[in-house]
Amino acid sequence: METKKYSSYAEIERDLEILNLEKELYYQKMKLSFDKTKESLVPSKSVSFVGDLYQKVFSGTYGTIFKMLIPYVINWLINRKRGN
């Protein structure tokens, strides 16, 4: 890289301002990238909705019945005879 020669302080100040703006731009890009990565790792609202739905379905009387039937259904699916 070649050394730049300045003829006034105004040129130096202008280049420093450009460098500071570039630095801020790169910082904001990095921050945005970090936020997008964080959002992709955090469970979305749909996952929490499924969890809430699961909790509502499996609570109370119906939930008790479902919890009792699930092992029988799984056992039936495993042991059923396969058709031709």
KAMO-V113116 format. One record per residue. PSI is psi in degrees with one decimal (NA if undefined). OMEGA is omega in whole degrees, 0 to 359 (NA if undefined). BURIAL is # if it has 9 or more other C-alpha atoms within 8 Angstrom, else .. Layout:
# KAMO-V113116
{{PSI,OMEGA,BURIAL} {PSI,OMEGA,BURIAL}}
This chain:
# KAMO-V113116
{{135.3,184,.} {141.8,180,.} {132.4,181,.} {138.1,179,.} {128.3,181,.} {145.1,179,.} {-11.4,179,.} {164.2,177,.} {-26.4,179,.} {-39.6,178,.} {-40.0,179,#} {-45.6,179,#} {-40.1,180,.} {-45.8,179,.} {-38.6,177,.} {-38.8,178,.} {-40.9,177,.} {-44.1,179,.} {-39.6,178,.} {-39.4,178,.} {-40.2,177,.} {-40.8,178,.} {-44.4,179,.} {-39.4,179,.} {-47.3,179,.} {-36.5,178,.} {-45.3,180,.} {-38.4,177,.} {-42.5,179,.} {-41.4,179,.} {-43.2,178,.} {-42.9,179,.} {-41.4,178,.} {-43.7,179,.} {-41.1,178,.} {-40.0,178,.} {-42.2,180,.} {-41.3,179,.} {-35.6,181,.} {-22.7,180,.} {-21.7,181,.} {135.3,179,.} {140.5,182,#} {175.6,180,.} {-31.0,181,.} {-35.8,178,.} {-41.9,179,.} {-32.5,177,#} {-43.8,179,.} {-40.2,178,.} {-42.0,178,.} {-41.8,179,.} {-44.2,178,.} {-43.8,181,.} {-40.3,180,.} {-41.0,182,.} {-41.2,185,#} {18.7,174,#} {153.9,179,#} {-162.1,185,.} {-46.2,180,.} {-36.6,179,#} {-40.9,178,#} {-42.5,179,#} {-46.0,179,.} {-42.6,181,#} {-32.0,178,#} {-33.2,183,.} {-28.3,185,.} {-46.8,179,.} {-36.8,179,.} {-40.9,179,.} {-44.1,179,.} {-43.7,179,.} {-42.5,178,.} {-43.8,180,.} {-36.3,181,.} {-41.1,188,.} {-1.2,181,.} {151.0,180,.} {141.1,179,.} {135.2,180,.} {165.4,180,.} {NA,NA,.}}
